[in-house]
């Protein structure tokens, strides 16, 4: 009954030309649709009721004064959801810091927006935002410590850089898709994103800044593009769950920073601290030696050719090796008439145990109890050591 009376009242007001908004009440939730013709009209149209609104939608002109009005309604009232899908944004710009430290939960941006300003949503409980394809720039610290944002973020296709601390401390993000065209990921861009498990890097990526993925403790696997040239200090530091790296760059990307202090050189690796050192790191076959011998990548003890990932080499499929468990060791016997076969043994978690060429008989070192994956030539075996 209350909702029907409210709708009737709004219709009467609209017919009398008393206002340019429609209001709805559902239970304790109050939302309104506003239609504006000029920038700065929003506050006047609300007639002093803005601090009672939970949700609004705006159609028409929406300028900086209107952004400040909405900020006030969020800070001083109940407003949490802002729909600007049909709004015409002044200068196509979301102002710097406009929703910083407010209680905004959701915003819908219109097509045509080109810039989201520095710190626009930082330290807010923002849960949901769309990224129109027109967006060209997202300012530094834009979503810093938006701990409820996620779980998936797909960035807009015209973006060319992810700036400093853009998503720092976004604890709920689990998946990020970075579009083709992005060439740089800035310092601390995804630092302390503790639930981030999946990142899709574009082929266009050239550089990643210091601590870009620092303390990404849920990140399990990364594949780096062929054109990547440099990774900053502690870029992938303290990635505790990392199980595998694939780097497609023929020339090892710079993975170390040097600082001189008191005449002494100090080296800061892109990979360090508690990031596991013995995980398999797959690189172009012809570049294995380069990766093993260059500072930064020499942090890892298990650098392998990408060819060994599939276990495919020049051995004919008909030449089958015998692969068995013998006590606490794995025994491999290749056919008498076969040539060298590439063998790769790893734990079920992907941690490399052995990689090398075998001809004849091979017996592994004693192994702990568990499941192991053995790739020998074109064969793949899953074995249990008890």
C-alpha positions in Angstrom: 0.0 0.0 0.0 2.8 2.4 0.9 4.5 1.8 -2.4 1.3 2.4 -4.4 0.6 5.7 -2.6 4.2 6.8 -3.3 3.9 6.0 -7.0 0.6 7.8 -7.1 2.0 10.9 -5.4 5.0 10.9 -7.8 2.7 10.8 -10.8 0.6 13.7 -9.4 3.8 15.7 -8.9 5.0 15.0 -12.4 1.7 16.0 -13.9 1.8 19.2 -12.0 5.3 19.9 -13.1 6.5 20.2 -9.5 9.8 18.3 -10.1 11.9 16.4 -12.6 12.4 13.2 -10.6 10.5 10.0 -10.0 10.7 8.4 -6.6 10.2 4.8 -5.5 10.1 3.3 -2.0 10.6 -0.4 -1.5 10.5 -1.3 2.2 13.1 0.9 3.8 15.0 1.5 0.5 14.5 4.8 -1.2 15.7 5.5 -4.8 15.0 8.2 -7.4 15.5 8.8 -11.0 16.6 12.3 -11.9 16.5 14.0 -15.3 18.8 17.0 -15.7 19.3 19.5 -18.5 22.2 21.5 -17.2 25.3 20.8 -15.1 24.8 21.5 -11.4 21.0 20.9 -11.2 21.0 17.8 -9.1 20.9 19.2 -5.6 18.1 21.6 -6.4 16.0 18.8 -7.9 16.3 16.8 -4.8 14.5 19.5 -2.8 16.5 18.7 0.4 15.8 14.9 0.3 19.1 13.7 -1.0 20.4 12.5 2.4 17.4 10.1 2.6 18.2 8.3 -0.7 19.8 4.9 -0.9 20.1 4.7 -4.7 19.8 7.2 -7.6 19.9 7.2 -11.4 20.7 10.3 -13.4 19.8 11.0 -17.0 21.2 14.1 -18.7 23.9 16.6 -17.7 26.2 15.7 -14.8 29.0 18.0 -13.8 31.6 18.5 -11.1 29.0 20.2 -8.8 26.8 17.2 -9.2 29.6 14.9 -8.2 30.1 17.0 -5.1 26.4 16.7 -4.4 26.5 13.0 -4.6 29.6 12.8 -2.4 27.8 14.8 0.2 24.7 12.5 0.1 27.0 9.5 0.5 29.0 11.1 3.4 26.0 12.6 5.3 23.2 10.3 4.3 22.4 6.8 3.1 23.3 6.9 -0.6 25.3 3.8 -1.7 24.4 3.1 -5.4 24.8 5.6 -8.2 23.7 4.9 -11.7 25.1 7.2 -14.3 24.5 5.0 -17.3 22.5 7.6 -19.1 24.3 10.6 -17.8 26.4 13.0 -19.8 29.6 13.5 -17.8 31.3 16.9 -17.9 34.6 16.7 -19.7 34.2 12.9 -19.7 36.1 12.8 -16.5 35.5 11.3 -13.0 37.3 13.8 -10.7 40.3 13.0 -8.6 39.4 11.7 -5.1 35.7 12.3 -5.6 34.5 9.1 -3.8 37.6 8.7 -1.6 36.8 7.4 1.9 33.0 7.5 1.2 30.6 4.6 1.7 29.8 4.0 -2.0 29.0 0.4 -2.9 28.3 0.5 -6.6 28.5 2.9 -9.6 27.5 2.5 -13.2 29.5 4.7 -15.6 28.3 5.8 -19.0 29.9 5.2 -22.4 32.1 8.1 -23.3 33.9 8.5 -20.0 37.6 8.7 -20.7 39.3 9.3 -17.4 38.9 8.1 -13.8 40.9 10.4 -11.6 43.6 9.8 -9.1 42.4 8.2 -5.9 38.8 8.5 -7.1 37.5 5.5 -5.1 40.4 4.7 -2.7 39.6 3.7 0.9 35.9 3.0 0.0 33.9 -0.2 0.3 33.2 -0.2 -3.5 32.0 -3.6 -4.6 31.1 -3.1 -8.3 32.1 -0.8 -11.1 31.9 -1.2 -14.9 34.7 0.0 -17.2 33.3 1.5 -20.5 35.4 0.8 -23.5 36.0 4.5 -23.9 38.2 4.7 -20.8 41.8 5.7 -21.6 43.2 6.4 -18.2 42.7 5.2 -14.6 44.6 7.4 -12.1 47.1 6.3 -9.5 45.7 4.8 -6.3 42.3 4.9 -7.9 41.0 1.8 -6.2 43.6 1.6 -3.4 42.3 -0.5 -0.4 38.9 -1.1 -2.0 38.9 -4.4 -0.1 35.4 -5.5 -1.3 36.1 -4.9 -5.1 36.0 -8.1 -7.1 36.2 -11.0 -7.6 36.9 -10.4 -11.3 38.3 -7.3 -13.0 38.4 -6.8 -16.8 40.1 -3.6 -17.7 39.1 -1.4 -20.7 40.7 -2.0 -24.1 42.1 1.5 -24.6 44.2 1.5 -21.5 47.9 1.8 -22.0 49.2 1.8 -18.5 48.2 0.6 -15.0 49.4 3.3 -12.8 51.0 3.3 -9.3 49.0 1.5 -6.6 45.9 1.4 -8.8 44.6 -1.8 -7.1 46.9 -2.0 -4.1 45.3 -3.8 -1.2 42.2 -5.0 -3.1 41.8 -8.1 -1.0 38.8 -9.6 -2.9 40.1 -9.6 -6.5 40.8 -13.1 -7.7 41.1 -12.6 -11.4 42.4 -9.8 -13.6 42.4 -9.5 -17.4 44.8 -6.9 -18.7 44.0 -5.9 -22.3 46.3 -5.9 -25.3 47.8 -2.5 -25.6 48.9 -2.1 -22.0 52.7 -1.6 -22.1 53.4 -0.9 -18.4 52.2 -2.0 -15.0 53.2 0.6 -12.4 54.8 0.3 -9.0 52.6 -1.5 -6.4 49.8 -1.7 -9.0 48.5 -5.1 -7.5 50.5 -5.2 -4.3 48.9 -7.0 -1.4 46.1 -8.4 -3.6 46.0 -11.5 -1.3 43.3 -13.5 -3.2 44.6 -12.8 -6.7 45.1 -16.2 -8.4 44.9 -15.5 -12.1 46.4 -12.7 -14.2 46.3 -12.6 -17.9 49.2 -10.5 -19.3 49.0 -9.0 -22.7 51.6 -9.6 -25.4 52.1 -5.8 -25.5 53.5 -5.6 -22.0 57.1 -4.2 -21.8 57.6 -3.3 -18.2 56.4 -4.0 -14.7 57.3 -1.7 -11.8 58.7 -2.4 -8.3 56.4 -4.5 -6.1 53.8 -4.7 -8.8 52.6 -8.1 -7.4 54.3 -8.0 -4.1 52.7 -10.3 -1.5 50.4 -11.9 -4.0 50.2 -14.9 -1.7 47.5 -16.7 -3.7 49.1 -16.4 -7.2 50.0 -19.9 -8.4 51.2 -19.5 -12.0 52.4 -16.6 -14.2 53.0 -16.5 -17.9 55.1 -13.6 -19.1 54.9 -12.3 -22.6 57.7 -12.4 -25.2 58.2 -8.6 -25.4 58.7 -8.1 -21.6 61.9 -6.2 -21.0 62.1 -5.2 -17.3 60.6 -6.1 -13.9 61.2 -3.9 -10.9 62.5 -4.6 -7.5 60.4 -7.2 -5.6 57.9 -7.3 -8.5 57.0 -10.9 -7.6 58.3 -11.0 -4.1 56.7 -13.1 -1.4 54.4 -15.0 -3.8 54.2 -17.9 -1.4 51.9 -20.1 -3.5 53.7 -19.8 -6.9 54.1 -23.2 -8.5 55.2 -22.4 -12.1 56.5 -19.6 -14.2 56.5 -19.5 -18.0 58.5 -16.7 -19.6 58.3 -16.4 -23.4 61.0 -13.7 -23.8 64.0 -15.0 -25.8 66.1 -12.3 -24.0 65.8 -12.6 -20.2 63.9 -9.5 -18.9 65.9 -7.4 -16.5 64.9 -8.8 -13.1 67.3 -7.0 -10.8 67.8 -3.4 -9.7 71.2 -2.1 -8.5 71.7 0.6 -5.9 75.0 2.0 -4.8 75.4 2.9 -1.1 78.7 3.9 0.4 80.6 2.6 -2.6 79.0 -0.8 -2.4 76.5 -2.3 -4.9 73.2 -3.6 -3.5 71.1 -5.9 -5.7 67.3 -6.1 -5.4 65.7 -9.0 -7.2 62.3 -9.0 -8.9 61.8 -12.5 -7.3 62.9 -12.8 -3.7 62.0 -13.4 -0.1 59.5 -16.3 0.2 58.8 -16.8 -3.4 59.8 -20.5 -4.0 63.2 -20.9 -5.7 62.8 -24.5 -6.9 59.6 -24.2 -8.9 59.9 -25.0 -12.6 60.7 -21.9 -14.7 60.1 -22.6 -18.4 61.9 -20.4 -20.9 62.6 -20.6 -24.7 64.7 -23.7 -25.3 67.6 -21.7 -26.8 67.7 -19.3 -23.9 68.0 -21.7 -20.9 71.7 -21.0 -20.4 71.1 -17.2 -20.6 68.4 -17.3 -17.9 70.6 -19.5 -15.6 73.5 -17.1 -15.8 71.9 -13.7 -15.6 71.4 -11.9 -12.2 67.8 -11.9 -11.1 66.8 -15.1 -12.9 69.6 -17.0 -11.2 67.4 -16.8 -8.1 65.7 -19.9 -9.4 67.3 -23.4 -9.3 65.0 -25.2 -11.8 65.1 -23.3 -15.1 63.9 -25.6 -17.9 63.3 -25.5 -21.7 59.7 -24.8 -22.7 59.9 -27.9 -24.9 60.0 -30.1 -21.8 56.5 -28.8 -20.7 54.9 -31.2 -23.2 57.5 -33.9 -23.1 57.7 -33.9 -26.9 61.0 -34.2 -28.6 62.4 -36.0 -31.6 61.9 -39.5 -30.2 59.4 -41.6 -32.2 56.1 -42.4 -30.5 56.8 -46.1 -30.9 59.9 -45.9 -28.7 58.3 -46.4 -25.3 60.4 -46.2 -22.1 59.7 -48.3 -19.0 58.8 -46.1 -16.0 58.3 -47.7 -12.6 58.6 -47.1 -8.9 61.4 -49.0 -7.2 61.1 -48.5 -3.4 61.5 -44.8 -2.8 63.0 -44.1 -6.3 61.7 -43.8 -9.8 63.4 -46.1 -12.4 63.4 -45.3 -16.1 64.7 -47.7 -18.8 64.7 -46.5 -22.5 64.6 -48.9 -25.4 68.0 -50.1 -26.6 67.6 -48.7 -30.1 66.4 -45.2 -28.9 68.3 -42.0 -28.9 68.5 -39.6 -25.9 65.1 -38.9 -24.4 64.2 -35.8 -22.4 63.0 -36.7 -18.9 61.3 -34.4 -16.5 60.2 -35.4 -13.0 58.1 -33.1 -10.8 55.9 -33.4 -7.7 52.1 -33.2 -8.1 52.4 -29.5 -7.0 54.7 -28.8 -10.0 58.0 -28.6 -8.1 60.8 -29.8 -10.3 62.8 -32.8 -9.1 64.9 -33.7 -12.1 65.2 -32.6 -15.7 67.7 -34.0 -18.2 68.4 -36.4 -21.1 68.4 -40.1 -20.5 69.6 -43.0 -22.7 69.5 -46.5 -21.2 68.7 -46.7 -17.5 68.1 -43.8 -15.0 67.3 -44.1 -11.3 66.2 -41.0 -9.3 67.5 -39.9 -5.9 65.4 -41.1 -3.0 62.0 -39.4 -3.0 59.5 -38.5 -0.2 56.2 -40.2 -0.2 53.7 -38.6 -2.6 52.5 -38.4 -6.2 55.0 -37.6 -9.0 54.6 -36.7 -12.6 57.1 -38.2 -15.0 57.5 -37.0 -18.6 59.7 -39.2 -20.8 59.8 -38.4 -24.4 56.1 -38.4 -25.6 55.0 -40.3 -22.5 53.5 -38.9 -19.3 53.1 -41.0 -16.1 51.6 -40.4 -12.7 53.3 -42.5 -10.1 52.9 -43.0 -6.3 55.9 -43.3 -4.1 55.0 -44.8 -0.8 
